[in-house]
Amino acid sequence: MASDPTAGGAPADMPVAPSDSSLDIPPKPESASELQQLVEQLQAENADLQDKQLRALAEAQNVRRRAQQDIEKERKFGIERFARDALSVADNLGRALSALPADLESVDSALRNVIVGIQATDRELQSVLERHGVKRVESLGQPFNAEFHQAMMEVDDPSVPAGTIVQELIPGYLIAGRLLRAAMVAVAKGGPAGGPTVRPPSNEN
């Protein structure tokens, strides 16, 4: 009768101890030179891991910086399209004000109230635009600057230096220090030579 391998209560499947060849363990150095070589190998692997860690940290920092720059850019210029549309409202208010009499004492009380209301609306609109970083370009009395002004015509005016803006036809605007719309102006062509060109204003926002 064949002997039963499980006889005597022995387990049927005994765990097999893993052989040394199944583990990624470097062989035990047998000499000082082998030990030195193993140390150098481990140091090289450690340096490589440290380099990869530094590169990963630097890349993460660059990603955060770019994201912050995108957020800041969107905050400053995200309303640019809306601001351009709002300028047409400001233009219409300006035209209405220029068509109304400047001397309020010469008009009746009803029309005076209308004029005062339009003036208040214009001031409020300009205030709202400024709160969102939209500001008017300085034009009247300034030397012509092609970065901010668009000359529509020349006017004989020997009382001011040549190149001086003597009339603002349509106001220009900046958004966060960047040109949103150039001012359309009339420029004097008579008089003495003009002063230096005005440099772009610094972006304080």
Backbone as a chain_set.jsonl record, in Angstrom:
{"seq": "MASDPTAGGAPADMPVAPSDSSLDIPPKPESASELQQLVEQLQAENADLQDKQLRALAEAQNVRRRAQQDIEKERKFGIERFARDALSVADNLGRALSALPADLESVDSALRNVIVGIQATDRELQSVLERHGVKRVESLGQPFNAEFHQAMMEVDDPSVPAGTIVQELIPGYLIAGRLLRAAMVAVAKGGPAGGPTVRPPSNEN", "coords": {"N": [[0.856, -1.199, 0.0], [0.532, 2.186, -0.891], [2.262, 4.865, 0.593], [0.719, 7.547, 2.378], [1.17, 10.949, 1.744], [0.102, 12.824, 3.383], [-0.247, 11.683, 5.761], [-0.276, 11.354, 9.299], [-0.968, 13.902, 9.963], [0.39, 15.911, 8.668], [0.587, 18.972, 6.855], [-0.945, 19.474, 3.62], [-0.005, 21.296, 1.679], [2.905, 22.714, 1.931], [4.444, 25.817, 2.749], [6.721, 27.328, 0.515], [9.919, 28.434, 0.943], [11.154, 31.503, -0.253], [13.613, 31.687, -2.765], [16.946, 33.074, -2.795], [17.429, 34.162, -5.28], [15.049, 35.261, -6.157], [14.71, 37.727, -4.998], [15.507, 41.228, -5.12], [18.201, 41.749, -4.173], [21.376, 42.947, -3.667], [24.329, 41.001, -4.135], [26.302, 39.859, -1.38], [29.151, 41.69, -0.726], [32.408, 40.453, -1.304], [34.891, 41.456, -1.091], [36.979, 44.313, -0.345], [37.078, 46.038, -2.525], [34.792, 45.345, -3.978], [32.907, 46.104, -2.089], [33.36, 48.885, -2.027], [32.598, 49.499, -4.64], [29.87, 48.856, -4.52], [28.984, 50.777, -2.681], [29.461, 53.139, -4.129], [27.671, 52.722, -6.226], [25.198, 52.789, -4.885], [25.281, 55.413, -3.928], [25.243, 56.818, -6.338], [22.692, 56.108, -7.28], [21.165, 57.273, -5.259], [21.781, 60.007, -5.632], [20.677, 60.347, -8.153], [17.954, 59.973, -7.609], [17.532, 62.14, -5.883], [17.972, 64.237, -7.683], [15.855, 63.868, -9.486], [13.751, 64.367, -7.734], [14.16, 67.098, -7.118], [13.803, 68.204, -9.66], [11.115, 67.582, -10.075], [9.918, 69.097, -8.024], [10.645, 71.67, -8.871], [9.271, 71.83, -11.304], [6.633, 71.657, -10.399], [6.511, 74.055, -9.0], [6.829, 75.863, -11.105], [4.476, 75.366, -12.517], [2.564, 76.264, -10.673], [3.293, 78.966, -10.615], [2.782, 79.773, -13.262], [0.034, 79.341, -13.318], [-0.802, 81.22, -11.438], [-0.043, 83.569, -12.749], [-1.729, 83.438, -14.976], [-4.196, 83.695, -13.682], [-3.954, 86.269, -12.639], [-3.688, 87.743, -14.99], [-6.172, 87.24, -16.165], [-7.78, 88.442, -14.273], [-7.141, 91.138, -14.614], [-7.584, 91.703, -17.346], [-9.838, 90.365, -18.121], [-12.308, 91.591, -18.302], [-12.232, 93.051, -20.567], [-13.658, 92.917, -23.039], [-16.268, 93.5, -22.211], [-15.779, 96.072, -21.227], [-15.144, 97.459, -23.57], [-17.643, 97.486, -24.825], [-19.038, 98.979, -22.963], [-17.925, 101.461, -23.349], [-19.222, 102.608, -25.51], [-21.594, 103.446, -24.388], [-20.619, 105.404, -22.66], [-19.635, 107.155, -24.598], [-22.014, 108.003, -25.863], [-23.27, 109.344, -23.75], [-21.417, 111.39, -23.437], [-21.698, 112.749, -25.886], [-24.322, 113.625, -25.61], [-24.045, 115.393, -23.458], [-22.339, 117.313, -24.574], [-24.025, 118.461, -26.425], [-25.83, 119.823, -24.949], [-26.772, 122.917, -23.338], [-24.226, 124.806, -21.707], [-24.576, 126.69, -19.748], [-26.505, 126.512, -17.102], [-28.226, 128.258, -15.93], [-29.594, 129.492, -17.891], [-31.636, 127.908, -18.801], [-34.836, 126.275, -18.431], [-36.266, 124.906, -15.398], [-37.029, 122.207, -15.659], [-35.545, 121.196, -17.859], [-33.072, 121.724, -16.805], [-32.933, 119.886, -14.71], [-32.837, 117.529, -16.187], [-30.348, 117.818, -17.46], [-28.62, 117.879, -15.249], [-29.086, 115.307, -14.289], [-28.051, 113.737, -16.401], [-25.374, 114.492, -16.289], [-24.709, 113.491, -13.748], [-25.08, 110.767, -14.197], [-23.08, 110.301, -16.08], [-20.772, 110.829, -14.552], [-20.999, 108.785, -12.65], [-20.783, 106.511, -14.273], [-18.15, 106.8, -15.23], [-16.839, 106.525, -12.8], [-17.471, 103.875, -12.142], [-16.164, 102.524, -14.23], [-13.49, 103.203, -13.647], [-13.166, 101.894, -11.205], [-12.917, 99.35, -12.054], [-10.509, 99.333, -13.305], [-10.418, 100.788, -15.678], [-9.477, 103.635, -17.287], [-9.548, 107.059, -18.386], [-7.671, 108.388, -21.131], [-5.279, 110.93, -20.88], [-5.549, 113.838, -22.744], [-6.223, 116.54, -23.849], [-4.327, 119.454, -24.266], [-1.983, 118.041, -24.054], [1.155, 116.855, -25.436], [1.111, 115.302, -28.656], [0.906, 111.803, -28.775], [1.597, 108.937, -30.343], [1.166, 106.432, -29.304], [-1.046, 106.555, -27.738], [-2.838, 108.318, -28.85], [-4.856, 109.168, -31.679], [-4.523, 111.002, -34.481], [-6.9, 112.986, -35.982], [-7.257, 115.321, -37.38], [-5.601, 118.429, -38.302], [-5.084, 121.593, -36.765], [-4.899, 125.081, -37.146], [-3.228, 126.84, -34.811], [-1.499, 129.083, -33.401], [-1.02, 129.707, -30.773], [-0.233, 127.668, -29.169], [2.307, 125.113, -28.73], [3.461, 123.38, -31.673], [2.009, 120.246, -32.473], [0.598, 119.916, -30.185], [-2.268, 118.697, -28.521], [-5.363, 119.966, -29.176], [-8.028, 119.517, -29.247], [-10.355, 117.079, -28.255], [-11.868, 114.585, -29.848], [-13.006, 112.009, -29.605], [-12.834, 110.326, -26.593], [-10.004, 108.485, -25.296], [-9.123, 105.313, -23.752], [-7.591, 103.46, -21.078], [-6.9, 100.152, -19.897], [-6.064, 98.657, -16.998], [-3.586, 99.892, -17.303], [-2.95, 99.305, -19.922], [-3.483, 100.051, -23.376], [-6.799, 100.5, -24.268], [-8.531, 101.816, -26.009], [-7.621, 104.112, -28.473], [-7.397, 107.675, -28.173], [-9.204, 109.916, -30.204], [-8.144, 112.744, -31.786], [-7.625, 116.321, -32.333], [-4.884, 118.097, -33.624], [-2.583, 120.722, -33.036], [-0.957, 122.637, -35.546], [0.494, 124.912, -35.725], [2.555, 127.522, -34.223], [5.35, 127.396, -31.809], [7.906, 124.819, -31.692], [6.915, 121.644, -30.402], [6.959, 120.131, -27.086], [8.673, 117.383, -25.426], [7.609, 114.045, -26.265], [4.939, 112.548, -24.532], [5.523, 109.913, -22.28], [4.416, 106.473, -21.937], [2.043, 105.912, -19.325], [2.855, 104.546, -16.1], [2.001, 101.228, -15.041], [0.083, 100.913, -12.349], [-1.516, 99.068, -11.244]], "CA": [[0.0, 0.0, 0.0], [1.352, 3.396, -1.021], [2.191, 5.733, 1.785], [-0.022, 8.811, 2.182], [2.062, 12.052, 2.157], [-0.559, 13.658, 4.393], [-0.436, 10.903, 6.976], [0.356, 11.891, 10.493], [-1.391, 15.284, 10.196], [1.237, 16.894, 7.979], [-0.201, 19.769, 5.882], [-0.786, 19.031, 2.237], [0.79, 22.269, 0.911], [3.855, 23.407, 2.782], [4.973, 27.019, 2.081], [8.084, 27.191, 0.003], [10.705, 29.634, 1.239], [11.673, 32.087, -1.495], [15.049, 31.572, -2.974], [17.633, 34.365, -2.856], [17.423, 34.683, -6.655], [13.785, 35.949, -6.435], [14.744, 39.042, -4.376], [16.451, 42.151, -5.745], [19.182, 42.07, -3.139], [22.72, 42.785, -4.226], [25.118, 39.97, -3.447], [27.191, 40.335, -0.335], [30.506, 41.877, -1.267], [33.395, 39.541, -0.751], [36.17, 42.131, -0.94], [36.876, 45.753, -0.117], [36.805, 46.703, -3.807], [33.382, 45.137, -4.274], [32.157, 46.948, -1.168], [33.475, 50.257, -2.511], [31.779, 49.598, -5.853], [28.47, 48.865, -4.105], [28.728, 52.089, -2.073], [29.396, 54.118, -5.211], [26.428, 52.486, -6.962], [24.091, 53.298, -4.076], [25.388, 56.868, -3.909], [24.781, 57.306, -7.648], [21.233, 55.962, -7.312], [20.611, 58.289, -4.353], [21.913, 61.304, -6.296], [19.702, 60.389, -9.25], [16.633, 60.172, -7.01], [17.464, 63.517, -5.413], [17.853, 65.103, -8.858], [14.489, 63.741, -9.976], [12.875, 65.045, -6.787], [14.333, 68.54, -7.308], [13.169, 68.557, -10.931], [9.662, 67.522, -9.885], [9.535, 70.262, -7.225], [10.777, 72.868, -9.703], [8.174, 71.819, -12.277], [5.407, 71.996, -9.678], [6.562, 75.488, -8.711], [6.569, 76.566, -12.37], [3.046, 75.234, -12.818], [1.847, 77.183, -9.785], [3.577, 80.337, -11.034], [2.039, 80.045, -14.5], [-1.386, 79.435, -12.983], [-1.008, 82.51, -10.774], [0.048, 84.598, -13.779], [-2.961, 83.372, -15.759], [-5.278, 84.248, -12.865], [-3.753, 87.714, -12.567], [-3.996, 88.296, -16.311], [-7.627, 87.179, -16.35], [-8.38, 89.433, -13.392], [-6.922, 92.479, -15.147], [-8.046, 91.919, -18.705], [-11.001, 89.54, -18.427], [-13.488, 92.422, -18.576], [-11.908, 93.947, -21.68], [-14.751, 92.95, -24.016], [-17.368, 94.259, -21.609], [-15.373, 97.476, -21.139], [-15.283, 98.056, -24.91], [-19.072, 97.735, -25.05], [-19.469, 100.061, -22.075], [-17.426, 102.743, -23.851], [-20.225, 103.199, -26.398], [-22.527, 104.148, -23.511], [-19.931, 106.621, -22.232], [-19.589, 108.066, -25.752], [-23.344, 108.595, -26.064], [-23.47, 110.328, -22.692], [-20.579, 112.542, -23.744], [-22.323, 113.502, -26.979], [-25.504, 114.298, -25.065], [-23.596, 116.524, -22.65], [-21.787, 118.362, -25.433], [-25.112, 119.107, -27.167], [-26.663, 120.582, -24.023], [-26.193, 124.216, -22.978], [-23.345, 124.765, -20.55], [-25.089, 127.606, -18.737], [-27.758, 125.963, -16.599], [-29.116, 129.337, -15.514], [-30.353, 129.975, -19.043], [-32.652, 126.931, -19.193], [-35.881, 126.128, -17.412], [-35.95, 123.955, -14.337], [-37.21, 120.82, -16.121], [-34.373, 120.833, -18.649], [-31.916, 121.738, -15.905], [-32.914, 118.607, -14.003], [-32.383, 116.508, -17.14], [-28.905, 117.995, -17.642], [-27.964, 117.449, -14.015], [-29.178, 113.847, -14.244], [-27.098, 113.167, -17.367], [-24.041, 114.705, -15.736], [-24.515, 112.547, -12.647], [-24.931, 109.429, -14.784], [-21.757, 110.234, -16.703], [-19.78, 110.712, -13.48], [-21.118, 107.455, -12.052], [-20.234, 105.539, -15.22], [-16.693, 106.927, -15.198], [-16.397, 105.966, -11.527], [-17.571, 102.409, -12.246], [-15.081, 102.075, -15.108], [-12.226, 103.332, -12.929], [-13.09, 100.849, -10.176], [-12.532, 98.11, -12.737], [-9.22, 99.512, -13.969], [-10.548, 101.475, -16.967], [-9.278, 105.064, -17.06], [-9.445, 107.879, -19.589], [-6.352, 108.86, -21.55], [-5.122, 112.378, -20.845], [-5.357, 114.282, -24.125], [-6.247, 117.986, -24.06], [-3.15, 120.175, -23.802], [-0.825, 117.153, -24.019], [1.798, 116.597, -26.73], [0.576, 114.123, -29.344], [1.628, 110.555, -28.544], [0.972, 107.941, -31.221], [0.827, 105.226, -28.548], [-2.325, 106.741, -27.054], [-3.699, 109.251, -29.583], [-5.004, 109.037, -33.125], [-4.781, 112.344, -35.007], [-7.944, 113.003, -36.996], [-7.096, 116.539, -38.187], [-4.696, 119.454, -37.799], [-5.758, 122.868, -36.552], [-3.997, 126.23, -37.009], [-3.342, 127.466, -33.494], [-0.141, 129.517, -33.037], [-0.904, 129.994, -29.347], [0.303, 126.488, -28.473], [3.362, 124.467, -29.513], [3.04, 122.426, -32.703], [1.884, 118.879, -31.962], [-0.223, 119.892, -28.976], [-3.663, 118.308, -28.743], [-6.227, 121.105, -28.843], [-9.426, 119.089, -29.196], [-10.57, 115.636, -28.118], [-13.101, 114.227, -30.542], [-13.5, 110.819, -28.903], [-11.83, 110.022, -25.561], [-9.355, 107.178, -25.268], [-9.173, 104.659, -22.443], [-6.643, 102.411, -20.721], [-7.383, 99.134, -18.96], [-4.916, 98.146, -16.241], [-2.381, 100.47, -17.864], [-2.785, 98.941, -21.331], [-4.417, 100.803, -24.211], [-8.057, 99.865, -24.649], [-8.938, 102.517, -27.224], [-6.878, 105.362, -28.653], [-8.191, 108.901, -28.23], [-9.212, 110.584, -31.509], [-7.869, 114.125, -31.384], [-7.162, 117.329, -33.283], [-3.541, 118.502, -33.212], [-2.174, 122.035, -33.532], [0.185, 122.594, -36.461], [1.2, 126.188, -35.697], [3.244, 127.824, -32.987], [6.705, 126.873, -31.673], [8.046, 123.358, -31.664], [6.336, 121.041, -29.207], [7.844, 119.541, -26.085], [8.909, 115.943, -25.596], [6.429, 113.19, -26.299], [4.586, 111.95, -23.235], [5.764, 108.489, -22.221], [3.27, 105.724, -21.411], [1.961, 105.915, -17.857], [3.211, 103.272, -15.473], [0.87, 100.406, -14.597], [0.137, 100.827, -10.902], [-2.431, 98.044, -10.756]], "C": [[0.874, 1.224, 0.0], [1.168, 4.265, 0.196], [1.51, 7.04, 1.441], [0.86, 9.964, 2.652], [1.436, 12.922, 3.219], [-0.743, 12.941, 5.705], [0.3, 11.545, 8.132], [0.041, 13.344, 10.729], [-0.521, 16.311, 9.535], [0.403, 17.666, 6.979], [0.094, 19.344, 4.467], [0.122, 19.96, 1.46], [1.67, 23.042, 1.876], [4.357, 24.649, 2.06], [6.421, 26.826, 1.702], [8.818, 28.487, 0.267], [11.261, 30.195, -0.055], [13.176, 31.95, -1.564], [15.659, 32.957, -3.073], [17.574, 34.975, -4.242], [16.143, 35.446, -6.97], [13.746, 37.339, -5.838], [15.814, 39.897, -5.036], [17.418, 42.65, -4.679], [20.569, 41.888, -3.735], [23.506, 41.74, -3.455], [26.051, 40.593, -2.426], [28.599, 40.476, -0.877], [31.496, 40.97, -0.537], [34.742, 40.197, -0.563], [35.931, 43.615, -0.748], [36.543, 46.494, -1.402], [35.346, 46.54, -4.205], [32.507, 45.986, -3.361], [32.187, 48.409, -1.605], [32.612, 50.477, -3.747], [30.296, 49.657, -5.517], [28.104, 50.209, -3.493], [28.583, 53.151, -3.151], [28.113, 53.963, -6.016], [25.235, 53.042, -6.196], [24.12, 54.826, -4.0], [24.902, 57.472, -5.22], [23.271, 57.211, -7.757], [20.562, 57.009, -6.419], [20.679, 59.676, -4.985], [20.903, 61.442, -7.432], [18.294, 60.634, -8.719], [16.464, 61.605, -6.504], [17.286, 64.495, -6.576], [16.436, 65.052, -9.418], [13.504, 64.455, -9.05], [12.955, 66.558, -6.962], [13.667, 69.001, -8.6], [11.644, 68.568, -10.799], [9.169, 68.718, -9.075], [9.606, 71.54, -8.037], [9.64, 72.955, -10.724], [6.851, 72.181, -11.61], [5.361, 73.489, -9.358], [6.286, 76.306, -9.971], [5.096, 76.504, -12.751], [2.229, 76.183, -11.953], [2.062, 78.632, -10.214], [2.8, 80.7, -12.294], [0.541, 80.176, -14.22], [-1.697, 80.769, -12.316], [-0.961, 83.652, -11.776], [-1.21, 84.617, -14.644], [-4.139, 83.975, -14.995], [-5.177, 85.765, -12.82], [-4.088, 88.389, -13.901], [-5.499, 88.312, -16.557], [-8.32, 88.222, -15.484], [-8.279, 90.83, -13.986], [-7.642, 92.702, -16.472], [-9.29, 91.11, -19.083], [-12.238, 90.342, -18.78], [-13.273, 93.313, -19.803], [-13.051, 94.038, -22.691], [-15.935, 93.746, -23.481], [-17.032, 95.742, -21.565], [-15.516, 98.162, -22.49], [-16.749, 98.37, -25.211], [-19.561, 98.899, -24.192], [-19.007, 101.418, -22.579], [-18.433, 103.402, -24.795], [-21.28, 103.945, -25.585], [-21.904, 105.464, -23.048], [-19.863, 107.639, -23.372], [-20.927, 108.757, -25.961], [-23.661, 109.627, -24.986], [-22.651, 111.586, -22.953], [-21.164, 113.393, -24.859], [-23.545, 114.266, -26.481], [-25.102, 115.524, -24.255], [-23.056, 117.661, -23.509], [-22.873, 119.093, -26.209], [-25.982, 119.975, -26.269], [-25.998, 121.918, -23.685], [-25.369, 124.115, -21.713], [-23.851, 125.636, -19.412], [-26.458, 127.118, -18.266], [-28.735, 127.053, -16.181], [-30.009, 129.811, -16.656], [-31.459, 129.026, -19.475], [-33.679, 126.82, -18.07], [-35.547, 124.981, -16.468], [-36.073, 122.501, -14.788], [-35.996, 120.359, -16.911], [-33.119, 120.814, -17.786], [-31.804, 120.421, -15.147], [-32.436, 117.471, -14.898], [-30.868, 116.587, -17.303], [-28.14, 117.508, -16.417], [-27.985, 115.921, -13.901], [-28.192, 113.185, -15.192], [-25.675, 113.333, -16.856], [-23.741, 113.727, -14.61], [-24.319, 111.123, -13.166], [-23.564, 109.258, -15.411], [-20.671, 110.078, -15.637], [-19.805, 109.315, -12.849], [-20.54, 106.384, -12.974], [-18.711, 105.595, -15.23], [-16.129, 106.336, -13.909], [-16.421, 104.438, -11.554], [-16.44, 101.866, -13.112], [-13.742, 102.132, -14.386], [-12.073, 102.264, -11.853], [-12.672, 99.516, -10.772], [-11.288, 98.292, -13.596], [-9.271, 100.204, -15.306], [-10.49, 102.974, -16.717], [-9.126, 105.8, -18.386], [-8.0, 108.275, -19.85], [-6.337, 110.377, -21.462], [-4.787, 112.872, -22.253], [-5.222, 115.794, -24.252], [-5.022, 118.651, -23.437], [-1.89, 119.338, -23.741], [-0.159, 117.089, -25.39], [1.241, 115.317, -27.357], [1.497, 112.926, -29.111], [0.923, 109.451, -29.327], [0.602, 106.661, -30.485], [-0.552, 105.323, -27.914], [-3.315, 107.601, -27.833], [-3.718, 108.917, -31.066], [-5.417, 110.407, -33.679], [-5.802, 112.263, -36.142], [-7.837, 114.238, -37.898], [-6.089, 117.456, -37.517], [-5.421, 120.79, -37.757], [-4.699, 123.957, -36.444], [-4.233, 126.888, -35.658], [-1.941, 127.86, -33.044], [0.044, 129.796, -31.559], [-0.331, 128.827, -28.547], [1.4, 125.868, -29.327], [2.778, 123.497, -30.551], [3.027, 121.014, -32.12], [1.082, 118.777, -30.692], [-1.66, 119.52, -29.331], [-4.567, 119.438, -28.266], [-7.698, 120.715, -28.789], [-9.475, 117.569, -29.106], [-11.914, 115.298, -28.737], [-13.774, 113.022, -29.879], [-12.458, 110.438, -27.866], [-11.25, 108.619, -25.706], [-9.359, 106.617, -23.863], [-8.054, 103.635, -22.318], [-7.348, 101.405, -19.826], [-6.169, 98.485, -18.316], [-3.61, 98.636, -16.846], [-2.136, 100.15, -19.322], [-3.861, 99.637, -22.155], [-5.632, 99.953, -24.572], [-8.604, 100.479, -25.927], [-8.184, 103.833, -27.289], [-7.848, 106.539, -28.691], [-8.07, 109.508, -29.633], [-9.176, 112.085, -31.261], [-7.562, 115.006, -32.596], [-5.875, 117.914, -32.736], [-3.211, 119.85, -33.824], [-0.966, 121.888, -34.454], [0.935, 123.92, -36.509], [1.942, 126.36, -34.406], [4.633, 127.24, -32.936], [6.72, 125.351, -31.629], [7.535, 122.824, -30.35], [7.376, 120.452, -28.294], [8.016, 118.06, -26.334], [7.61, 115.159, -25.56], [6.187, 112.567, -24.934], [4.841, 110.445, -23.292], [4.548, 107.77, -21.664], [3.232, 105.775, -19.904], [2.282, 104.563, -17.289], [1.964, 102.567, -14.996], [0.974, 100.221, -13.103], [-0.735, 99.734, -10.345], [-1.741, 96.708, -10.73]], "O": [[1.831, 1.322, 0.768], [0.075, 4.385, 0.75], [1.696, 7.581, 0.351], [1.268, 9.989, 3.813], [2.134, 13.68, 3.893], [-1.313, 13.486, 6.651], [1.34, 12.183, 7.969], [0.667, 13.986, 11.573], [-0.673, 17.5, 9.814], [-0.43, 17.064, 6.302], [1.201, 18.918, 4.138], [0.939, 19.498, 0.664], [1.192, 23.942, 2.565], [4.673, 24.571, 0.873], [7.223, 26.254, 2.441], [8.36, 29.548, -0.159], [11.788, 29.444, -0.876], [13.895, 32.078, -0.573], [14.962, 33.918, -3.4], [17.66, 36.196, -4.375], [16.114, 36.206, -7.938], [12.819, 38.091, -6.142], [16.865, 39.407, -5.452], [17.437, 43.833, -4.339], [20.903, 40.817, -4.243], [23.353, 41.619, -2.239], [26.526, 41.716, -2.598], [29.175, 39.529, -1.414], [31.414, 40.762, 0.674], [35.645, 39.612, 0.037], [34.825, 44.113, -0.96], [35.802, 47.477, -1.375], [34.728, 47.477, -4.709], [31.489, 46.525, -3.794], [31.165, 49.094, -1.562], [31.971, 51.519, -3.886], [29.543, 50.406, -6.139], [27.02, 50.729, -3.757], [27.673, 53.976, -3.087], [27.527, 54.957, -6.444], [24.363, 53.688, -6.777], [23.064, 55.459, -4.008], [24.233, 58.505, -5.225], [22.629, 58.128, -8.27], [19.522, 57.562, -6.775], [19.723, 60.444, -4.881], [20.342, 62.516, -7.648], [17.53, 61.405, -9.3], [15.406, 62.211, -6.668], [16.538, 65.466, -6.467], [15.879, 66.086, -9.786], [12.543, 65.072, -9.511], [11.926, 67.234, -6.956], [13.041, 70.06, -8.637], [10.97, 69.446, -11.339], [8.127, 69.294, -9.39], [8.736, 72.403, -7.918], [9.111, 74.038, -10.976], [6.043, 72.916, -12.178], [4.303, 74.113, -9.434], [5.593, 77.322, -9.915], [4.537, 77.48, -13.25], [1.305, 76.833, -12.442], [1.13, 79.436, -10.182], [2.23, 81.787, -12.393], [-0.137, 81.017, -14.811], [-2.73, 81.38, -12.59], [-1.743, 84.598, -11.678], [-1.701, 85.686, -15.006], [-4.974, 84.673, -15.571], [-6.18, 86.467, -12.946], [-4.69, 89.462, -13.935], [-6.036, 89.281, -17.092], [-9.318, 88.816, -15.892], [-9.215, 91.622, -13.879], [-8.236, 93.757, -16.695], [-9.744, 91.161, -20.226], [-13.123, 89.846, -19.477], [-14.056, 94.232, -20.044], [-13.376, 95.132, -23.153], [-16.53, 94.555, -24.192], [-17.892, 96.582, -21.832], [-15.954, 99.31, -22.562], [-17.054, 99.412, -25.791], [-20.388, 99.702, -24.626], [-19.633, 102.432, -22.27], [-18.491, 104.63, -24.872], [-21.804, 104.963, -26.037], [-22.561, 106.505, -23.04], [-20.013, 108.84, -23.147], [-20.973, 109.962, -26.208], [-24.252, 110.667, -25.275], [-23.116, 112.702, -22.725], [-21.131, 114.621, -24.787], [-23.778, 115.408, -26.876], [-25.741, 116.571, -24.35], [-23.284, 118.833, -23.212], [-22.668, 120.237, -26.615], [-26.781, 120.772, -26.759], [-24.773, 122.025, -23.744], [-25.75, 123.433, -20.762], [-23.585, 125.354, -18.244], [-27.456, 127.297, -18.964], [-29.937, 126.807, -16.086], [-31.041, 130.444, -16.432], [-32.163, 129.32, -20.441], [-33.431, 127.211, -16.929], [-34.643, 124.188, -16.731], [-35.3, 121.651, -14.344], [-35.471, 119.271, -16.675], [-32.218, 120.002, -17.997], [-30.704, 119.899, -14.964], [-31.73, 116.567, -14.45], [-30.181, 115.565, -17.289], [-27.135, 116.808, -16.539], [-27.006, 115.317, -13.465], [-27.564, 112.187, -14.839], [-24.859, 112.419, -16.976], [-22.634, 113.193, -14.53], [-23.498, 110.369, -12.644], [-22.951, 108.197, -15.293], [-19.75, 109.278, -15.805], [-18.757, 108.74, -12.553], [-19.881, 105.453, -12.509], [-18.052, 104.556, -15.238], [-15.065, 105.718, -13.921], [-15.505, 103.787, -11.052], [-15.825, 100.857, -12.767], [-12.94, 101.205, -14.499], [-10.966, 101.78, -11.615], [-12.135, 98.656, -10.074], [-11.038, 97.503, -14.507], [-8.269, 100.217, -16.022], [-11.344, 103.526, -16.022], [-8.642, 105.245, -19.372], [-7.213, 108.471, -18.924], [-7.271, 111.038, -21.915], [-3.849, 112.379, -22.88], [-4.192, 116.277, -24.723], [-4.714, 118.453, -22.262], [-0.825, 119.859, -23.41], [-0.834, 117.251, -26.406], [0.936, 114.359, -26.647], [2.717, 113.033, -29.236], [-0.207, 109.077, -29.012], [-0.199, 105.876, -30.991], [-1.163, 104.305, -27.588], [-4.504, 107.616, -27.515], [-2.729, 108.448, -31.629], [-6.506, 110.906, -33.392], [-5.594, 111.562, -37.132], [-8.274, 114.205, -39.048], [-5.762, 117.298, -36.341], [-6.264, 121.08, -38.606], [-3.708, 123.787, -35.734], [-5.309, 127.427, -35.398], [-1.261, 127.076, -32.383], [1.157, 130.094, -31.126], [0.015, 128.986, -27.376], [1.42, 126.079, -30.539], [1.737, 122.879, -30.326], [3.924, 120.636, -31.366], [0.893, 117.682, -30.162], [-2.196, 119.985, -30.337], [-4.537, 119.818, -27.096], [-8.529, 121.501, -28.332], [-8.734, 116.867, -29.793], [-12.965, 115.676, -28.218], [-14.979, 113.036, -29.628], [-11.296, 110.24, -28.221], [-11.916, 107.696, -26.174], [-9.571, 107.347, -22.895], [-7.626, 103.027, -23.3], [-8.272, 101.751, -19.09], [-5.354, 97.851, -18.986], [-2.632, 97.889, -16.902], [-1.192, 100.678, -19.91], [-4.997, 99.797, -21.708], [-5.511, 98.849, -25.102], [-9.078, 99.772, -26.817], [-8.11, 104.575, -26.309], [-8.973, 106.417, -29.177], [-6.972, 109.603, -30.182], [-10.062, 112.636, -30.608], [-7.285, 114.53, -33.697], [-5.77, 118.197, -31.543], [-3.516, 120.1, -34.99], [-0.058, 121.106, -34.174], [1.909, 124.05, -37.25], [1.967, 125.454, -33.574], [5.077, 126.639, -33.915], [5.68, 124.698, -31.54], [7.693, 123.456, -29.306], [8.535, 120.289, -28.674], [7.552, 117.539, -27.348], [6.642, 115.556, -24.912], [7.12, 112.117, -24.268], [4.425, 109.778, -24.24], [3.727, 108.387, -20.986], [4.276, 105.691, -19.257], [2.016, 103.539, -17.918], [0.989, 103.203, -14.595], [1.827, 99.478, -12.619], [-0.726, 99.474, -9.142], [-2.347, 95.707, -10.346]]}, "num_chains": 1, "name": "protein.A"}
